Amino acid sequence: QAFYQELWESLLGTGHWQGEIWNRRKTGEIYPEWLSITVVRDTQGQVLNYIAIFSDISESKAARQQIEFLAHYDPLTQLANRHLLEERAGELLALAARNRTRLALMFIDLDRFKVVNDWLGHAAGDAILKTVAQRLRITMREVDILARLGGDEFVVVMPDIAETSEGIGAVMSVARRLLEALDEPMPIGGHALTVTASIGISLYPADGSDYEALLKQADAAMYSAKKAGRSNVLFFSPSMNLALEQERQLENALRIGLKNQEFEVYYQPQMEIASGRLIGMEALLRWTSAELGSLAPGRFIPLAEETGLILPLGEWVLREACRQTAHWQRQGLPAVPIAVNLSALQFRQSQLPEIVRCALHDSGLAAEWLELELTESVVMEDAKSAIASLRFLKKIGTTLSVDDFGTGYSSLSYLKRFALDKLKIDRSFIRNLPHDSDDAKIVPAIIGLAHALNLRVIAEGVETEAQLSFLREHRCDEIQGYWYSKPRSAADMETLLRQAGTPAD
């Protein structure tokens, strides 16, 4: 009523009024319009007409609202974006400083999200992010801020944290609830996916006095949580910054190493137990960094997988192993297969068969001399898709084997459908043979299972005569390990091939 009273007072007093009003269409729909009303009077000043000109502004209003929304919210998850997070966190920090209270900042990063995104596609990845956002939101308190920082990174700001140990406990309890909420399977693209996350937590004022400092410390804690085994929560400690800086230094050196060709392929011979002959070799990556010196594969391979650098690195190993093996064959040396490991990221590449074809074609190596090794966890992660991928690789003519067998979960109903040729028993089962009673039962069972499926069996990590005798007794086909030979440089491997006997026809 007050609005219309003001409208008429302006219209009759000045002869004009304009402004925004809500109107109703004939359909009953309410919409905003811009209305301009002018009074028309006769010569005596009496009102003859009111002339109104209006325009529908619903589209422009919606556009302005959309612009406003995009400036402050993430369009995919509907959560606060980076800019709104910084603004609201600043307000809460100012309030905490004034009231002398504590505040917690959580940095949440999904584990191996890039792998899932590459495997199922970006549409599935977006569906996962939306589901994660919904689950995080319903787990938080109303006073907490939840934002998507970008990619698969989320941030939670929790104000009014008690000074006592109970306050820290409450923060940890919330973090655990967040992990539990994510642990429930998500039905995405016909798959039941379980997404885990790593969470790092920083506290105000102990770990920083402003938003940027707290975010940096929580990021360092999250990275340490991921390194500790994923699906984990850690509070920040100063030592984490040093570890993070070392990892960043390693990543930078890894990129430089790829560019400057600092890597080398070593070859570990494989022996047939029955004959004692050299019957194969495995390509193993070695790196001597110009900046960091010699680095063990366990130090840089996990980082290469996390950063995606394993794709160009793995392709280089494949090409180099094929090139070197073909070169030895052209020299008339004994022809033995070369085994090359494929990472999870490589296996999920849609262009993997073409990459393998090109490596064989460019090197001149026949497909029968290339053996591709995949870990048990990789082929079982999505067994149905793995069957199709393995068949594509089999059509090329390569040999296929499962590495680290026994360390993961295998469905026998799928295992018999894989186009496999060989199982490699993980070294963890060989290490304590023949003294460990459990391993002494498991290894023969794996050998029997493989032979029942018409697969050859190779045991890795064989280092003693006792281990070899046990494997021979239980009809294992091949071994690989220090008992027979350590990994060798290309030059040393060439010498061993020359000593291996008469070159094959």
C-alpha positions in Angstrom: 0.0 0.0 0.0 2.8 2.4 0.9 4.4 1.8 -2.6 1.2 2.7 -4.5 0.6 5.7 -2.3 4.1 7.0 -3.1 3.5 6.3 -6.8 0.3 8.3 -7.0 1.7 11.2 -5.0 4.6 11.4 -7.4 2.4 11.0 -10.5 -0.1 13.7 -9.5 2.5 16.0 -8.0 5.0 15.9 -10.9 2.9 14.5 -13.8 5.3 11.5 -14.2 6.4 8.3 -12.5 8.7 5.5 -13.5 10.1 2.5 -11.9 10.2 -1.3 -11.6 7.0 -3.2 -10.7 5.8 -6.8 -10.8 2.9 -7.5 -13.1 0.9 -10.6 -14.1 0.5 -12.0 -17.6 -2.8 -13.4 -18.9 -1.5 -16.8 -18.1 -1.1 -15.9 -14.5 2.7 -15.7 -14.6 4.3 -13.0 -12.5 7.0 -11.0 -14.3 9.1 -7.8 -13.7 8.5 -4.8 -16.0 9.9 -1.3 -16.3 6.9 1.1 -16.2 6.8 4.8 -17.1 3.5 6.7 -16.5 2.7 10.2 -17.7 -0.3 12.4 -16.9 -2.2 14.1 -19.8 -4.2 17.1 -18.8 -6.6 19.5 -20.7 -6.2 23.3 -20.8 -7.9 23.6 -17.5 -5.5 21.2 -15.9 -8.0 18.4 -15.5 -6.6 14.8 -16.1 -7.7 13.4 -19.4 -5.5 10.3 -19.5 -2.7 8.4 -17.9 -0.3 7.1 -20.6 1.8 4.1 -19.5 4.7 2.7 -21.4 6.2 -0.6 -20.1 8.7 -3.2 -21.1 9.3 -6.7 -19.9 12.7 -6.8 -18.1 12.6 -10.4 -17.0 15.4 -11.4 -19.4 17.7 -8.6 -18.5 17.0 -9.0 -14.8 17.7 -12.8 -15.1 20.9 -11.9 -17.0 22.0 -9.5 -14.2 21.2 -12.1 -11.6 23.2 -14.7 -13.5 26.2 -12.4 -13.8 25.9 -11.7 -10.0 25.7 -15.5 -9.4 28.7 -16.3 -11.5 30.7 -13.7 -9.8 30.2 -15.3 -6.4 29.2 -19.0 -7.0 30.5 -22.1 -8.8 27.9 -22.8 -11.6 28.5 -26.6 -11.4 28.1 -27.3 -7.6 26.2 -24.1 -6.6 28.8 -23.6 -3.9 30.7 -20.4 -3.1 33.5 -19.8 -5.4 37.1 -18.8 -4.7 36.3 -15.0 -4.6 33.3 -15.4 -2.3 35.3 -17.8 -0.1 38.1 -15.3 0.3 35.6 -12.5 1.1 33.6 -14.5 3.7 36.7 -16.0 5.3 38.1 -12.5 5.7 35.0 -11.5 7.5 35.1 -14.5 9.8 38.8 -14.0 10.6 38.1 -10.3 11.5 35.3 -11.5 13.8 37.6 -14.1 15.3 40.3 -11.6 15.9 37.8 -9.2 17.6 36.3 -11.9 19.8 39.6 -13.7 20.4 38.2 -17.0 19.1 39.7 -19.8 17.0 38.8 -20.8 13.4 39.6 -23.9 11.4 40.2 -24.1 7.6 39.9 -27.5 5.9 41.4 -28.1 2.5 39.7 -31.1 0.8 41.1 -32.8 -2.3 39.5 -35.9 -3.9 41.8 -38.8 -4.3 42.7 -39.9 -7.8 39.9 -37.9 -9.3 41.9 -37.3 -12.5 42.1 -41.0 -13.1 38.3 -41.4 -12.8 37.7 -38.3 -14.9 40.0 -39.6 -17.7 38.4 -43.1 -17.4 34.7 -42.2 -17.4 34.8 -38.8 -19.1 34.1 -35.2 -18.0 30.3 -35.7 -17.8 30.8 -38.4 -15.1 33.4 -36.2 -13.4 31.0 -33.3 -13.2 28.3 -35.7 -11.7 30.8 -36.8 -9.1 31.7 -33.2 -8.1 28.0 -32.3 -7.8 27.4 -35.3 -5.6 30.4 -34.6 -3.5 29.2 -31.0 -3.0 25.8 -32.1 -1.9 27.2 -34.6 0.6 29.6 -32.1 2.0 26.9 -29.5 2.4 24.5 -31.6 4.4 27.3 -32.6 6.7 28.4 -29.1 7.6 26.9 -26.7 10.2 24.9 -23.7 9.0 27.5 -21.3 10.2 30.3 -23.0 8.2 31.4 -21.9 4.8 31.8 -24.5 2.1 33.3 -23.5 -1.2 34.7 -25.1 -4.3 38.2 -23.8 -4.9 38.5 -25.3 -8.4 38.8 -28.7 -10.0 38.3 -31.3 -7.3 39.4 -29.0 -4.4 37.0 -27.9 -1.7 37.4 -25.7 1.3 35.5 -25.5 4.6 35.8 -22.7 7.0 34.6 -23.4 10.6 34.3 -20.4 13.0 34.0 -20.4 16.8 36.3 -23.3 17.5 36.8 -23.9 21.3 40.2 -23.2 22.7 40.3 -26.6 24.5 41.2 -30.0 23.2 37.5 -30.6 22.8 37.5 -28.0 20.1 40.3 -29.8 18.1 38.3 -33.0 18.6 35.2 -31.4 17.2 37.0 -30.3 14.1 38.5 -33.8 13.6 35.0 -35.3 14.2 33.6 -33.1 11.4 36.4 -34.1 9.1 35.8 -37.8 9.7 32.1 -37.3 9.0 33.0 -35.7 5.7 35.1 -38.7 4.8 32.3 -41.1 5.8 29.8 -39.1 3.7 32.0 -39.5 0.7 32.7 -43.2 1.3 29.1 -44.2 0.3 29.1 -45.5 -3.3 27.9 -43.0 -5.9 25.8 -44.4 -8.9 27.6 -42.6 -11.8 27.3 -43.5 -15.4 26.3 -47.1 -14.7 29.1 -47.6 -12.2 28.9 -47.6 -8.4 31.9 -45.4 -7.6 33.5 -44.8 -4.2 35.3 -41.5 -3.9 37.8 -40.9 -1.1 39.4 -37.6 -0.1 42.4 -36.3 1.7 41.8 -33.4 4.2 44.4 -30.9 5.6 43.4 -28.6 8.5 45.0 -25.3 9.6 43.9 -23.3 12.7 43.7 -19.6 13.4 45.7 -18.0 14.9 48.3 -20.8 15.5 49.0 -21.5 11.8 48.4 -18.1 10.3 46.7 -14.7 10.8 45.1 -14.3 7.4 43.2 -16.3 4.8 46.1 -16.9 2.4 48.4 -18.2 5.1 45.8 -20.5 6.5 45.0 -21.8 3.0 48.6 -22.5 2.3 49.1 -24.4 5.5 45.9 -26.4 5.0 47.1 -27.3 1.5 50.4 -28.5 2.9 48.6 -30.6 5.5 46.3 -32.1 2.8 49.3 -33.0 0.6 50.8 -34.8 3.6 47.5 -36.6 4.3 47.5 -37.8 0.7 51.1 -39.0 1.0 50.2 -40.9 4.2 47.8 -43.1 2.3 44.8 -41.0 1.1 41.4 -41.0 2.8 43.1 -39.3 5.6 43.0 -36.2 7.8 46.0 -34.3 9.2 46.5 -31.0 11.0 49.2 -28.7 9.8 52.7 -28.8 11.3 55.7 -26.7 10.2 57.6 -29.7 8.8 54.9 -30.2 6.2 56.0 -27.1 4.3 59.5 -28.5 3.8 58.1 -31.8 2.5 55.8 -30.0 0.1 58.6 -27.9 -1.2 60.7 -31.0 -1.8 57.8 -32.6 -3.8 57.5 -29.4 -5.9 61.2 -29.5 -6.5 61.0 -33.1 -7.5 58.1 -32.4 -9.9 60.0 -29.6 -11.5 63.1 -31.8 -11.9 60.9 -34.5 -13.4 59.6 -32.1 -16.1 63.1 -31.0 -16.8 64.3 -34.6 -16.9 61.7 -35.5 -19.5 62.7 -32.5 -21.6 66.4 -33.2 -21.3 66.2 -37.0 -21.8 67.7 -37.8 -18.4 66.0 -41.2 -18.2 67.4 -44.6 -19.0 65.9 -48.1 -19.5 67.5 -51.0 -17.6 66.7 -54.6 -18.3 66.2 -57.3 -15.8 66.6 -60.8 -17.2 64.0 -63.6 -16.7 64.9 -67.3 -16.4 62.9 -70.4 -17.3 63.3 -72.7 -14.2 63.1 -76.0 -16.1 65.9 -75.2 -18.6 67.8 -72.4 -16.8 67.7 -70.4 -20.0 67.2 -66.7 -20.5 63.7 -66.4 -21.8 62.7 -62.8 -21.3 63.5 -59.4 -19.8 61.6 -56.6 -18.1 62.1 -52.9 -19.0 62.7 -50.9 -15.8 63.0 -47.1 -15.7 66.0 -45.4 -14.1 66.6 -41.7 -13.6 69.7 -39.7 -12.8 68.6 -36.1 -12.4 71.1 -33.3 -13.2 69.8 -31.5 -10.2 68.9 -34.3 -7.7 71.2 -37.1 -8.6 70.2 -40.8 -8.9 66.6 -41.4 -7.7 64.9 -44.7 -7.0 61.7 -45.4 -9.1 59.6 -45.5 -5.9 60.6 -41.9 -5.3 59.4 -40.5 -8.6 57.0 -42.9 -10.2 54.1 -42.2 -7.8 54.6 -38.4 -8.4 54.6 -39.0 -12.2 51.3 -40.8 -11.8 49.7 -38.0 -9.7 50.8 -35.3 -12.1 50.0 -37.2 -15.3 53.6 -37.2 -16.4 53.5 -41.0 -16.4 51.8 -40.8 -19.8 54.7 -39.3 -21.8 57.2 -41.1 -19.6 55.5 -44.5 -20.0 55.2 -44.0 -23.8 58.9 -43.2 -23.9 59.8 -46.4 -22.0 57.6 -48.4 -24.4 59.2 -46.9 -27.5 62.8 -47.2 -26.1 62.3 -50.8 -25.0 60.9 -51.8 -28.4 63.6 -49.9 -30.3 66.4 -51.5 -28.2 65.0 -55.0 -28.5 64.6 -54.7 -32.2 68.1 -53.4 -32.5 69.5 -56.4 -30.6 67.5 -58.8 -32.9 68.9 -57.1 -36.0 72.4 -57.7 -34.6 71.6 -61.4 -34.6 71.4 -61.7 -30.8 69.0 -64.2 -29.2 65.4 -63.0 -29.6 63.7 -62.8 -26.2 60.5 -61.0 -25.3 60.6 -57.6 -23.6 58.1 -56.9 -20.8 56.9 -53.3 -20.3 54.7 -52.1 -17.5 51.6 -50.1 -18.2 50.3 -47.6 -15.6 46.7 -47.2 -14.8 46.5 -43.9 -16.7 48.1 -45.5 -19.7 45.7 -48.5 -19.7 42.7 -46.2 -19.6 43.9 -44.2 -22.6 41.5 -44.7 -25.5 44.5 -44.4 -27.9 46.6 -47.0 -26.1 46.3 -49.6 -28.9 47.4 -47.0 -31.5 50.4 -46.0 -29.2 51.4 -49.7 -29.0 51.1 -50.2 -32.8 53.2 -47.1 -33.5 55.9 -48.2 -31.0 56.1 -51.6 -32.8 55.9 -50.2 -36.3 58.5 -47.4 -35.7 61.0 -49.8 -34.0 60.4 -52.8 -36.4 59.8 -55.1 -33.5 57.3 -57.9 -34.1 54.3 -57.8 -31.7 55.0 -61.4 -30.5 58.2 -60.1 -28.7 56.3 -57.4 -26.7 54.8 -58.4 -23.3 52.6 -55.7 -21.6 52.3 -56.0 -17.8 49.3 -54.5 -15.9 48.8 -54.7 -12.1 46.0 -56.7 -10.7 44.3 -53.7 -9.3 44.2 -51.9 -12.7 42.5 -54.7 -14.5 40.0 -55.4 -11.7 39.0 -51.8 -11.1 36.5 -51.9 -14.0 36.7 -55.6 -15.1 34.1 -55.2 -17.9 36.0 -52.3 -19.5 39.3 -54.1 -19.0 38.1 -57.1 -20.9 37.4 -55.0 -24.0 40.8 -53.1 -23.6 42.8 -56.3 -23.2 41.1 -57.8 -26.3 42.2 -54.8 -28.3 45.7 -55.2 -27.2 45.6 -59.0 -27.8 44.5 -58.3 -31.4 47.7 -56.4 -32.0 49.5 -59.7 -31.2 51.2 -58.7 -27.9 51.5 -61.0 -24.8 49.6 -59.9 -21.7 50.4 -60.5 -18.1 49.1 -59.5 -14.7 51.8 -58.0 -12.4 51.8 -58.0 -8.6 49.3 -60.9 -8.6 47.8 -61.7 -5.2 48.1 -58.2 -3.7 44.6 -57.1 -4.9 41.2 -58.6 -5.3 40.5 -60.8 -8.3 37.1 -62.1 -9.4 37.8 -65.6 -10.8 34.7 -65.2 -13.1 36.4 -62.3 -14.7 39.9 -63.6 -14.5 39.1 -66.5 -16.8 37.6 -64.0 -19.4 40.7 -61.8 -19.6 42.9 -62.5 -22.6 45.9 -63.1 -20.5 49.0 -65.2 -21.0 50.9 -64.9 -17.7 50.6 -64.2 -14.0 53.5 -62.6 -12.1 53.5 -63.5 -8.4 54.2 -60.5 -6.3 57.6 -60.4 -4.5 55.8 -60.0 -1.1 54.8 -63.7 -1.3 58.3 -64.8 -2.4 60.3 -62.9 0.2 59.8 -65.2 3.1 59.7 -68.5 1.3 60.0 -71.3 2.2 59.8 -70.5 5.9 56.6 -68.6 6.1 53.8 -71.1 6.3 51.1 -68.8 4.8 53.2 -67.9 1.8 54.1 -71.6 1.4 50.4 -72.3 0.9 49.5 -69.2 -1.1 52.2 -69.5 -3.8 51.4 -73.1 -4.8 47.7 -72.2 -4.9 48.4 -69.3 -7.3 50.6 -71.5 -9.5 47.8 -74.2 -9.6 45.2 -71.6 -10.4 47.2 -70.1 -13.2 48.0 -73.5 -14.8 44.3 -74.4 -14.6 43.6 -71.3 -16.6 46.5 -72.2 -19.1 48.6 -69.3 -17.9 52.4 -69.3 -17.4 53.6 -68.2 -14.0 56.6 -66.0 -13.2 57.8 -65.2 -9.6 59.5 -61.9 -9.0 61.9 -61.0 -6.3 63.7 -64.4 -6.2 66.9 -63.9 -4.3 67.9 -67.2 -2.7 68.5 -70.8 -3.7 65.9 -72.0 -1.2 63.3 -69.8 -2.9 64.2 -71.2 -6.3 64.0 -74.8 -5.0 60.6 -74.2 -3.6 59.3 -72.7 -6.8 60.8 -75.5 -8.9 59.2 -78.1 -6.6 55.8 -76.5 -7.1 56.2 -76.2 -10.9 56.5 -72.4 -11.3 57.6 -71.7 -14.9 59.8 -68.6 -14.6 61.7 -66.4 -12.1 63.0 -62.9 -12.0 65.2 -61.5 -9.3 68.7 -61.0 -7.9 69.4 -64.7 -7.7 69.5 -64.7 -11.5 70.4 -61.2 -12.3 70.1 -57.6 -11.1 68.6 -55.0 -13.6 71.3 -54.3 -16.3 72.1 -51.3 -18.4 71.5 -51.8 -22.2 75.3 -52.4 -22.6 75.4 -55.1 -19.9 72.2 -56.7 -21.2 73.7 -56.9 -24.6 76.7 -58.7 -23.2 74.4 -61.2 -21.4 72.5 -61.8 -24.6 75.7 -62.6 -26.5 76.6 -65.1 -23.8 73.1 -66.7 -23.9 73.8 -69.1 -26.7 73.3 -69.5 -30.4 71.2 -66.8 -32.0 67.7 -67.8 -32.9 67.0 -68.3 -36.6 
